[in-house]
Amino acid sequence: MLIDTHAHLTDSKYLDSIDAIIKDLDSNGVDKVFTIAYNTETIKKSVMLADKYQNIYAVIGIHPDSCEEYSKETEQLIRELANNPKVIGIGEIGLDYHWRTDNKDLQKEVFIKQLKLAYELQLPISIHNRDSIGDMLPILKENKKYLEFGGVMHCYSESVEIYKEIKKLGLKIAFGGTLTFKNSVVAPAVCEMADIEDILLETDCPYLTPHPYRGSINEPKMTRLVAEKIALIKGISYDSVVKQTHTNALNLFKKVN
């Protein structure tokens, strides 16, 4: 069954529908969903959601857009919550130069701190990268020793060449709704040549709703559309995509049961 490795189930868009969405996962072929935090508030909410539902897991961390929130207290909170068996990774962490260019140094500092924290906690990472690969890749290379427990480049949109560098670092890449967009060129090219063992599925819901449902609120069940697109691009069966990406997710996020 499908695993959505990157969803934001704590988003206010799901305030009145989250119970129904999670209840319907199984009937839509979705086995598990990893809900991703991005600030202190969603760290707490993500863990609460994971504790409430058997098939929901939490990945916790501070997003670059919220890097001002990172403190000793926040770090200690992450450490404590990481003892929870339903907390399976650190994320989403990284760099974002699309929305914020005024605090690049702080973004880099907080990113590196969380790389080290993930290593200390022996957890994989979920990486956010937007318009920042020029700084992102050198940081990952310089801190390769902290990538021992792996990670994934969420919503992968970089080139084939960058994918090859990411692979050398032992990281995986994830595709979501953007892969299905009619104007998407780079992601399909990477998907076609990438090793299927390196690929994870995600939605990034409620954002980036796959074609042909763009404009509506995204949900984990739409992971199916991403898997179908990967199968089409790579010329393999839908079932083989689902099976391999399921295996990939469990191999990376080892606390998932």
CORJO-V815262 format. One record per residue. N is the residue number from 1. RES is the residue in one letter. SS is DSSP state (@ for helix, = for strand, . for the rest). OMEGA is omega as a letter, one per 40 degrees, with the letter a starting at -180 (* if undefined). D_CENTER is the distance of its C-alpha to the mean C-alpha in whole Angstrom. Layout:
BEGIN
n->N res->RES ss->SS omega->OMEGA d_center->D_CENTER
n->N res->RES ss->SS omega->OMEGA d_center->D_CENTER
END
This chain:
BEGIN
n->1 res->M ss->. omega->a d_center->18
n->2 res->L ss->= omega->i d_center->15
n->3 res->I ss->= omega->i d_center->11
n->4 res->D ss->= omega->a d_center->9
n->5 res->T ss->= omega->a d_center->6
n->6 res->H ss->= omega->i d_center->4
n->7 res->A ss->= omega->i d_center->7
n->8 res->H ss->. omega->a d_center->10
n->9 res->L ss->. omega->i d_center->13
n->10 res->T ss->. omega->a d_center->15
n->11 res->D ss->. omega->a d_center->15
n->12 res->S ss->@ omega->i d_center->19
n->13 res->K ss->@ omega->a d_center->19
n->14 res->Y ss->@ omega->a d_center->19
n->15 res->L ss->. omega->a d_center->21
n->16 res->D ss->. omega->a d_center->24
n->17 res->S ss->. omega->a d_center->22
n->18 res->I ss->@ omega->a d_center->19
n->19 res->D ss->@ omega->a d_center->22
n->20 res->A ss->@ omega->i d_center->23
n->21 res->I ss->@ omega->a d_center->19
n->22 res->I ss->@ omega->i d_center->18
n->23 res->K ss->@ omega->a d_center->22
n->24 res->D ss->. omega->a d_center->22
n->25 res->L ss->. omega->a d_center->18
n->26 res->D ss->@ omega->a d_center->21
n->27 res->S ss->@ omega->i d_center->23
n->28 res->N ss->@ omega->i d_center->20
n->29 res->G ss->. omega->a d_center->19
n->30 res->V ss->= omega->a d_center->16
n->31 res->D ss->= omega->a d_center->16
n->32 res->K ss->= omega->i d_center->13
n->33 res->V ss->= omega->i d_center->11
n->34 res->F ss->= omega->i d_center->8
n->35 res->T ss->= omega->a d_center->9
n->36 res->I ss->= omega->i d_center->7
n->37 res->A ss->. omega->i d_center->10
n->38 res->Y ss->. omega->i d_center->11
n->39 res->N ss->. omega->a d_center->15
n->40 res->T ss->@ omega->a d_center->17
n->41 res->E ss->@ omega->a d_center->18
n->42 res->T ss->@ omega->i d_center->15
n->43 res->I ss->@ omega->a d_center->14
n->44 res->K ss->@ omega->a d_center->18
n->45 res->K ss->@ omega->a d_center->17
n->46 res->S ss->@ omega->i d_center->14
n->47 res->V ss->@ omega->i d_center->16
n->48 res->M ss->@ omega->i d_center->19
n->49 res->L ss->@ omega->i d_center->17
n->50 res->A ss->@ omega->i d_center->16
n->51 res->D ss->@ omega->a d_center->19
n->52 res->K ss->@ omega->a d_center->21
n->53 res->Y ss->. omega->a d_center->19
n->54 res->Q ss->. omega->a d_center->19
n->55 res->N ss->. omega->i d_center->16
n->56 res->I ss->= omega->i d_center->14
n->57 res->Y ss->= omega->a d_center->12
n->58 res->A ss->= omega->i d_center->11
n->59 res->V ss->= omega->a d_center->8
n->60 res->I ss->= omega->i d_center->11
n->61 res->G ss->. omega->a d_center->11
n->62 res->I ss->. omega->i d_center->13
n->63 res->H ss->. omega->i d_center->12
n->64 res->P ss->@ omega->i d_center->14
n->65 res->D ss->@ omega->a d_center->16
n->66 res->S ss->@ omega->a d_center->17
n->67 res->C ss->@ omega->i d_center->18
n->68 res->E ss->@ omega->i d_center->21
n->69 res->E ss->@ omega->a d_center->20
n->70 res->Y ss->. omega->a d_center->20
n->71 res->S ss->. omega->i d_center->23
n->72 res->K ss->@ omega->i d_center->24
n->73 res->E ss->@ omega->i d_center->24
n->74 res->T ss->@ omega->i d_center->20
n->75 res->E ss->@ omega->i d_center->20
n->76 res->Q ss->@ omega->i d_center->22
n->77 res->L ss->@ omega->i d_center->21
n->78 res->I ss->@ omega->i d_center->17
n->79 res->R ss->@ omega->a d_center->20
n->80 res->E ss->@ omega->a d_center->21
n->81 res->L ss->@ omega->a d_center->19
n->82 res->A ss->. omega->i d_center->17
n->83 res->N ss->. omega->i d_center->20
n->84 res->N ss->. omega->a d_center->19
n->85 res->P ss->. omega->i d_center->18
n->86 res->K ss->. omega->i d_center->16
n->87 res->V ss->= omega->a d_center->14
n->88 res->I ss->= omega->a d_center->12
n->89 res->G ss->= omega->i d_center->10
n->90 res->I ss->= omega->a d_center->10
n->91 res->G ss->= omega->e d_center->7
n->92 res->E ss->= omega->a d_center->7
n->93 res->I ss->= omega->i d_center->10
n->94 res->G ss->= omega->a d_center->11
n->95 res->L ss->= omega->i d_center->14
n->96 res->D ss->= omega->i d_center->15
n->97 res->Y ss->. omega->i d_center->18
n->98 res->H ss->. omega->a d_center->18
n->99 res->W ss->. omega->a d_center->19
n->100 res->R ss->. omega->i d_center->20
n->101 res->T ss->. omega->a d_center->22
n->102 res->D ss->. omega->a d_center->25
n->103 res->N ss->. omega->a d_center->23
n->104 res->K ss->@ omega->a d_center->22
n->105 res->D ss->@ omega->i d_center->23
n->106 res->L ss->@ omega->i d_center->22
n->107 res->Q ss->@ omega->a d_center->18
n->108 res->K ss->@ omega->i d_center->19
n->109 res->E ss->@ omega->a d_center->21
n->110 res->V ss->@ omega->i d_center->18
n->111 res->F ss->@ omega->a d_center->15
n->112 res->I ss->@ omega->i d_center->18
n->113 res->K ss->@ omega->a d_center->19
n->114 res->Q ss->@ omega->i d_center->15
n->115 res->L ss->@ omega->a d_center->15
n->116 res->K ss->@ omega->i d_center->18
n->117 res->L ss->@ omega->i d_center->17
n->118 res->A ss->@ omega->i d_center->15
n->119 res->Y ss->@ omega->i d_center->17
n->120 res->E ss->@ omega->a d_center->20
n->121 res->L ss->@ omega->i d_center->18
n->122 res->Q ss->. omega->a d_center->17
n->123 res->L ss->. omega->i d_center->14
n->124 res->P ss->= omega->a d_center->11
n->125 res->I ss->= omega->i d_center->8
n->126 res->S ss->= omega->a d_center->5
n->127 res->I ss->= omega->i d_center->7
n->128 res->H ss->= omega->i d_center->8
n->129 res->N ss->= omega->i d_center->11
n->130 res->R ss->= omega->a d_center->13
n->131 res->D ss->. omega->a d_center->17
n->132 res->S ss->. omega->a d_center->17
n->133 res->I ss->@ omega->i d_center->17
n->134 res->G ss->@ omega->i d_center->20
n->135 res->D ss->@ omega->a d_center->19
n->136 res->M ss->@ omega->a d_center->16
n->137 res->L ss->@ omega->i d_center->17
n->138 res->P ss->@ omega->i d_center->20
n->139 res->I ss->@ omega->i d_center->19
n->140 res->L ss->@ omega->i d_center->17
n->141 res->K ss->@ omega->a d_center->20
n->142 res->E ss->@ omega->a d_center->22
n->143 res->N ss->. omega->a d_center->20
n->144 res->K ss->@ omega->a d_center->19
n->145 res->K ss->@ omega->i d_center->21
n->146 res->Y ss->@ omega->a d_center->18
n->147 res->L ss->@ omega->a d_center->16
n->148 res->E ss->. omega->a d_center->18
n->149 res->F ss->. omega->i d_center->15
n->150 res->G ss->. omega->a d_center->12
n->151 res->G ss->= omega->a d_center->9
n->152 res->V ss->= omega->i d_center->7
n->153 res->M ss->= omega->a d_center->7
n->154 res->H ss->. omega->i d_center->4
n->155 res->C ss->. omega->a d_center->7
n->156 res->Y ss->. omega->a d_center->10
n->157 res->S ss->. omega->i d_center->13
n->158 res->E ss->. omega->a d_center->15
n->159 res->S ss->. omega->i d_center->18
n->160 res->V ss->@ omega->a d_center->19
n->161 res->E ss->@ omega->i d_center->21
n->162 res->I ss->@ omega->i d_center->18
n->163 res->Y ss->@ omega->a d_center->16
n->164 res->K ss->@ omega->i d_center->19
n->165 res->E ss->@ omega->i d_center->19
n->166 res->I ss->@ omega->i d_center->15
n->167 res->K ss->@ omega->i d_center->16
n->168 res->K ss->@ omega->a d_center->19
n->169 res->L ss->. omega->i d_center->17
n->170 res->G ss->. omega->a d_center->16
n->171 res->L ss->. omega->i d_center->12
n->172 res->K ss->= omega->i d_center->10
n->173 res->I ss->= omega->a d_center->9
n->174 res->A ss->= omega->i d_center->7
n->175 res->F ss->= omega->i d_center->9
n->176 res->G ss->. omega->a d_center->10
n->177 res->G ss->@ omega->a d_center->13
n->178 res->T ss->@ omega->i d_center->14
n->179 res->L ss->@ omega->a d_center->15
n->180 res->T ss->@ omega->a d_center->17
n->181 res->F ss->. omega->a d_center->19
n->182 res->K ss->. omega->a d_center->22
n->183 res->N ss->. omega->a d_center->22
n->184 res->S ss->. omega->a d_center->19
n->185 res->V ss->. omega->a d_center->21
n->186 res->V ss->@ omega->a d_center->19
n->187 res->A ss->@ omega->i d_center->16
n->188 res->P ss->@ omega->i d_center->18
n->189 res->A ss->@ omega->i d_center->20
n->190 res->V ss->@ omega->a d_center->17
n->191 res->C ss->@ omega->a d_center->17
n->192 res->E ss->@ omega->a d_center->20
n->193 res->M ss->@ omega->a d_center->21
n->194 res->A ss->. omega->i d_center->18
n->195 res->D ss->. omega->a d_center->18
n->196 res->I ss->@ omega->i d_center->17
n->197 res->E ss->@ omega->a d_center->16
n->198 res->D ss->@ omega->a d_center->13
n->199 res->I ss->= omega->i d_center->11
n->200 res->L ss->= omega->i d_center->9
n->201 res->L ss->= omega->i d_center->9
n->202 res->E ss->. omega->i d_center->7
n->203 res->T ss->. omega->a d_center->9
n->204 res->D ss->. omega->a d_center->7
n->205 res->C ss->. omega->e d_center->11
n->206 res->P ss->. omega->a d_center->13
n->207 res->Y ss->. omega->i d_center->13
n->208 res->L ss->. omega->i d_center->13
n->209 res->T ss->. omega->a d_center->15
n->210 res->P ss->. omega->i d_center->16
n->211 res->H ss->. omega->e d_center->20
n->212 res->P ss->. omega->a d_center->22
n->213 res->Y ss->. omega->i d_center->21
n->214 res->R ss->. omega->a d_center->20
n->215 res->G ss->. omega->i d_center->21
n->216 res->S ss->. omega->a d_center->21
n->217 res->I ss->. omega->a d_center->18
n->218 res->N ss->. omega->i d_center->15
n->219 res->E ss->. omega->i d_center->14
n->220 res->P ss->@ omega->a d_center->13
n->221 res->K ss->@ omega->a d_center->16
n->222 res->M ss->@ omega->i d_center->15
n->223 res->T ss->@ omega->i d_center->13
n->224 res->R ss->@ omega->a d_center->16
n->225 res->L ss->@ omega->i d_center->17
n->226 res->V ss->@ omega->i d_center->14
n->227 res->A ss->@ omega->i d_center->16
n->228 res->E ss->@ omega->i d_center->19
n->229 res->K ss->@ omega->i d_center->18
n->230 res->I ss->@ omega->i d_center->17
n->231 res->A ss->@ omega->i d_center->20
n->232 res->L ss->@ omega->a d_center->22
n->233 res->I ss->@ omega->a d_center->21
n->234 res->K ss->@ omega->i d_center->22
n->235 res->G ss->. omega->i d_center->25
n->236 res->I ss->. omega->a d_center->24
n->237 res->S ss->. omega->i d_center->24
n->238 res->Y ss->@ omega->a d_center->21
n->239 res->D ss->@ omega->a d_center->22
n->240 res->S ss->@ omega->i d_center->21
n->241 res->V ss->@ omega->a d_center->18
n->242 res->V ss->@ omega->a d_center->17
n->243 res->K ss->@ omega->a d_center->19
n->244 res->Q ss->@ omega->a d_center->17
n->245 res->T ss->@ omega->i d_center->13
n->246 res->H ss->@ omega->i d_center->14
n->247 res->T ss->@ omega->a d_center->16
n->248 res->N ss->@ omega->a d_center->13
n->249 res->A ss->@ omega->a d_center->11
n->250 res->L ss->@ omega->i d_center->13
n->251 res->N ss->@ omega->a d_center->15
n->252 res->L ss->@ omega->a d_center->12
n->253 res->F ss->. omega->a d_center->11
n->254 res->K ss->. omega->i d_center->15
n->255 res->K ss->. omega->a d_center->16
n->256 res->V ss->. omega->i d_center->15
n->257 res->N ss->. omega->* d_center->18
END
